[in-house]
Amino acid sequence: MNTTTNTTPNNNTLLEVFMSLNSKDDLIDFLDKEFPEKCASPGQSIESIWLEAGKREVVRVLHSLSQLEDMTVREQNLINSPELPYMDNPNLGVFPNIEGI
């Protein structure tokens, strides 16, 4: 693929679009639109089918890694949350004191 000559519907080159991306989510969205899920066409060569499948697999892997990173960040935020002070206080044990409830 020659990214300097291929264009998007707005007549921007793919390289220009890529350079304008600001985050990993923008990159994944861009790749998702560039290489969408699709079925093989009648008469399409097996090589072409494998090539398209490989491109799409890259998008799937990046999407999965992004979701995993987001879950890890949420878990770290929960662990470090000030709403759970007993987690950092060894005098309270594993659970907060619930006597009198």
N, C-alpha and C positions, 0 to 999 in steps of 0.2 A: 504494500500500500504506500503510495507516495502522498504523504500528508500535506505537502506544499501545494499540490494541484487539486486534490479532492476538495469539494466544497460542500457546505451545508446549505439548507434551503435559503438562508439569508446571504448567500454568496461569500461567506467567510470561509477561509481555508480551515481545515481541521486543526492545523497547527495553531492558527489564531484563536480558535475556540479553546483548545487545550491550554494555551498560555493565559487565558482569561479566567480559568477556574481558580476558586479561592479556598477550597477545602476538599477533603477526601470524599465527602458526600456529594459535592459537585462533580468530582471525577467519576464516582460510581453512577450517578444519574446520567452523565454524558455517555459513558460506556454502555449503560443500559439502553439508551436510545439508539446509539450507534450499532449495537449488536443485540437486537431484541430476540426473545424466544420465538422460534419459528419452526415449522415443520419442513422437511425436505420436499422439494418440488419433483414432480414426475420428470424423469429424464436427467435429473441432476447426478453428476458423477459422484462416486463414493468418496473420492479425494476432496471434492468441494463440500460434501456433507461433513466429513471429518474436520475440515478447516473451519467451517462455521460452528461446529460443535465445540471445538477448542476455544474459539474466540468467546463463545457464550460461557464456557466453563470458567474462564478468567473472571468474568463479571460475577458469576455466582460465588466464587471463592472470595473475591474482594467484599462482596455484600455480606457473606458469612463472617469474615474477619471483622468487619465494621460492627456488626451486631454483637459479636463476642466482646469487642473492645467497649462498646456502650454498656453491656451488662457488667463488665468488670469495673467500669467507672462508677456505675450505680451502686454496686456492692461495696466499693471502697468508701463512697459517700455515706452509705448506711453505717458502715463500721465506724467511721470517723465522726458520725453525727453527734452533736452535743445533746441530742434528745436521749441518748443512751449513756448517761454518766456512769452507771454501774459497771459498764464494760471496762472502764479504765481504773476502777477502784478495787484493789484486791481485798479490801476489808469487807466489801459487800458480797463477795462470792460471785457465783455465776448469775444468780437471779437477784433482783432487787428485794428489799424487805417488804413483804406483803402482809405482815401481821396486822390484825385489826380490821381486815377487810371483810 
